[in-house]
Amino acid sequence: MKVTFIIKKAAKRYDTESTATIYIRLRNGRQLDSVAPTQLSINPNLWDDKAECVKTKAVCNEDLRTGINEEIRKLKTYVEKSFHTEKESVDKEWLKLTLDRYYHPEKYFTPEEIVIKPTFGEPFDSFLKKHPLSEVRKKNFRVVKRALLRYELYVRETKRGQKGFVLDVDTVTPETLRDMWDFFENEYQYYELYPSIYEAIPEKRTPQPRGKNTLIDCFSRIRTFFLWCLDNNLTANRPFDKFPIEECKYGTPVYINLEERDRIFNADLSATPQLEIQRDIFIFQTLIGCRVSDLYRMTKLNVVNEAIEYIPKKTKEGNPVTVRVPLNDKAKEILERYKGHEGKLLPFISEQKYNEAIKKIFKLSGVDRIVTILDPLTRDEVKKPLYEVASSHLARRTFIGNIYKKVKDPNLVSALSGHKEGSKAFRRYRDIDEEMKKDLVKLLD
């Protein structure tokens, strides 16, 4: 048995007005091939025939994308579950009748029977709307939600007797969470083994191996959702009481010193003009210390009285604070080089290409000191040259590390970096400099 969704109408390339009905198709070997219209419709240019959903990269209203994709998932679950319950009586009229029952339950059930428990995705969407979260955190929670919905499909696909499995906040147990953990940890392998799951609930990027810290972050978010459900009387289930989540483990932040920064700033990269531009952007980031997401939103309007002013995107919904970082001579020099650039503050490229460029810039500049980091997958210590671990976030760490080395005042430094008070990430910078340790030990002489 297979349930799919199709449209029967095409549209011209730039047609944004036409709509087409989305049909549901039920096939059961050679015995049955039935098609019926749903109450959903979509512009044909937004429809992905292969994935049976709104195109991942299509430019459209996000509520429309979420609404259609979620309704398709609910319809598919309903039809599949009904089929397995009633398969002895399924005939060519069964699909139309089942859809009518889905859309008009009052015709078939008493008022008490009509109360249909919401799917897992519905309370999760409600949580995202009502729980105070920044847009960055909402995006991270949506990634987890999609993975949970893929887990639901994975169980149906792989577990004997679980064809009608539905993820339910009331029935999730510690054992379910352990099974989820295994799925999250090995999802990059399941991507190839069960492609239909990823066609149903796609990601923009191919799933990659998740390290322990990433898994801890994912399950901390799932726990936050369950606690919200408890607080809002949506469940009395507490599966995390017997599923402890350990703390993330991080190494000491790696950053470059001022001599290494200046070596990069003064390196002759004229043979690679594009790298030269990205080098300037990297150095500018080391001089203002912002996150790359905040850097990429900046325009010339963020330059106010010889300083950069911005509200960090990560924290603006919770406690918006304007961060003001005075520009030093190097930063002013870089801005002067690109004063003719229109639009954004500097000639930004995609974040992925920016990170790739930074690694090349470090290597060409001879910044290859060996550093000790924690492997994100194994969490074991490994030694690597700086150019292999360099990234946009290293620019932020360089700003914080070098200022903290000079000032040793966490309140003053966090006022420039935009860290919120009590930030666990900022506390890691208190143990970043060998020279500081030597100064302290000398006090014992």
Disulfide bonds with the S-S distance in Angstrom:
none
